[in-house]
């Protein structure tokens, strides 16, 4: 199955040029979990340079406004001399340990815990959450920061949008830590510029982060033509840094 998956995945990436995710299902214990306004689903991603595989938890809102955020749980540095899929380790099961902790087990028997409020990842039975494939289903921990590796994929968005500086300001300065607050700040600015109906038509919003900047992007609907909005928000001050909308 992994052989088929990697072929399909590679074709999709080649066709779209996107840093895409694939929903994965491990053993019988795997399922999508729901808590309060969010669902939690295991996915996987390969970096657009094919150097890293990421085990991901995708967080999606249930009520409007619809939005999603992907949390990298662990990463594997891929050996370019080997087939990519033989090095992949998928998430096997997810379950809630308590009201704020999601327990995650991957196919290699490595456990992690995700704080669903802060999105911090804790390694349970290993020193680090970055690994390197050795051979015959063997992996070893290596030094490095998974979040920094994952966030590199969004650097180009911030760089591209830097010249489109937002001239407006917000009266309240605060640190943004919850997805709800991020969406509220984004919509406040976007509704004023483009109108509520136009922006809500671009749900679900896609939230990502690069260093101290939150990135919120719209989704292009099949029946619509043109581009989507992209807004960059300072995570420490909640100030809008740039806003653009594709044609």
N, C-alpha and C positions, 0 to 999 in steps of 0.2 A: 504493500500500500504506500509506503514512503516513497518508493521509486516513482509511482504514478503521481503522487502529490507534488514532488519536486519538479517534474516535467510540466505539469499544469501551472504550478506557481511561477516557474521561470517564463513560460509563455505569456502569462498574464502581466508580469512585470515588464517584459520586453514590449508588449503591446501598449501598455498604459504609461510606463515610465514612473509609476507611483510606488511609494513605500507602503505597500498594502498589507492587510492582515488576513489570515485565514482562520476560521473557527476550527478548533480541534476538540476531539473527544477521546479521552483515554479509556480507562477500564469502566466497568459497570457502575462504579461509584460516582462517575462524573455527571454533573448536571449544571445548568445555569441556575444561579441562586438569585433570589430576590429579597431585598430588605429595604423597608421604607420606600423611597422614591427611586431606587436604583436596582438594576440587574447587574450581576457580576458573571462574566463569561471568559473562559480560557481561550486565548488565541495565540498565534505565533507570527513573528515577522522576521524577515531577513533584511539586513541593512542594504541600502541601494548600491553599496560597493561590494556586496556579497562577502564581507569580511566577518560579519557577526550574525548569529542566530539569537533571537530574543524569545523567551517565554513571557507571555503578556497576559495581564488581566484587563479586560475591557469593561469599563464602567459606563453604563448607559442610563439616562433618566427615563422614567416611565411617563410622567406627566409633562405637559407642555410648560415651558419650551423644551423641546427634545435636544439633547446634546450628549456627547460621549467623550471619554478621556481614557487613554491607555497607559497602564502602569507597567514598566519593565520589571519583571520579578527576578530574572537571571539571564545571563548571556553566555554564549559559547563562541570563542574565537575559532573561526573555521580555517581548516587547512586547505589552501587553494589547490593543492595537488591531489586532493581526494574529492569524491562526489559529496556534494553538500548534504543530501538527505541522510546519508549514513551517519552523519555527525549530529543530526537533530535529536533533541530530547524534549518531547512534548510534556505538557502538564497532564498529569494522570487524574487527580481528583482535587476538588475544592470543597471546603465546608466551613461553616462558621464555628469558631472556637468560643466566642462570646459576642456581645453586642458591637464591639469595635474591631474584632480581629478575624481575618479570613485565613484559614490554614490551607496551604497549598503543597501538594506532593507531585513531583514529576516522575517520569518513567524510570529514572535512574535511582529512585528511592531517596532523593534529596528533598528536604522539607524547608518551607519558608512560611513566614507569617506576614500578612499585609494589614497595616492599620488603615481602616477604611476612612478615617477622619483626616489623617495627615499624609497618607499614601507612603509611609515609610515601610521599608521591607527589612525583615529580620531573618537572618540565616539561623536555622535550628540545629542542623547536624553537619554543618560545614563551615569553614572559616570565612569564605567569601562567596558571592553570588556571580563571579566571573570564572569561567572554566575554559580549559583547552582540551581538545580531543587527543588522546594518546594512541590507543589501538584497542580493537576487540571490545568495544563498549566500555572502555576505561577513560576516565576524565580526571584532571587534576585542577585544583584551584590556582589561579594566577592573580597577580595584583592588578588593580584597575578599578575604575568607578563605572558601574553599569549605567547609571543615570547620565553621566557625561557622554558616554559612548552613544547612547540612544538619542540624546538631545542634539548631537551633531547633525542629525538628519534634518533639523529644523533651522539650522543656522542660515541657510540660503534664503529662507522666507524673511527672516529679520533683516538680513543684508539688503535684499531686494526692496523692501518696504521702507528702509531708513530715509530715503529721499522724500517720502510722502508724509511729512511731519504734520501732526494734527495741531491746529492752532487753538482749538478750544481747551478749556481747563475745567476740572471738577472742583466743586467747593470743598468736598471732604477728602482728606488725604488719609488713607488707611492701608494696611497690609492685606493683600488678598490671599486667603488660604483655602477657602471653600469653593467648590465648583459653582454653587448658587451665586455667590458674590461676584465671581468672574463673569458669569453670564449676565447678571444684572447690570454691571458696569458697561459691558460691551453693548447690550441692547439700549441702554440709556443714550449712548452716543450714536449708535447706528439708526435708531428710530428717528432721531432728530434730523439726520442727514438724508436717509433713504426712505423713511416711512416704515411703520410697524408691519404692515401687510407684506411689503416687499421682502423685508428681512425674515419674517416668520415663514415665508415661502421657501427659505433656504435651510430649513431644518432637515435633519439634525445638525446642529453646530458641532464642529470638531475642535476640541480643546487640546492644545499641546503646550510645551514649555521649553524655552531655551534660556538657560542661566536664570536671570532675574526678570524674565519677560514671559508673560502669558500670551499665547497666540490663539485667537478664535477665528475659525474659518467657516463659511457657509458650505452647504452641499448643493451641487447642481442637480436639479431634478430632470428626469428624462424628457419631460414635456416642455422644458424651458430651454431657451437658447441664451448664449452669453456666458459670462463668468459669475463668480461669487465674491462675497466680501471677505476681506482679511483685515483684522484689527490686532494691533500689538499694544499690550497693556503692561505697564511697569508693576511687577508683583509687590514691590515694597511700598509704593505710594498710591497705586490705583490710577495713576495718570495715563491718559491715552497718548501713545507715542506716535502712532501712524494709523491711517485708515485708507484702504483702497477698495475698489470694486472692479472686477474684470469686465470687459466689454462682451 
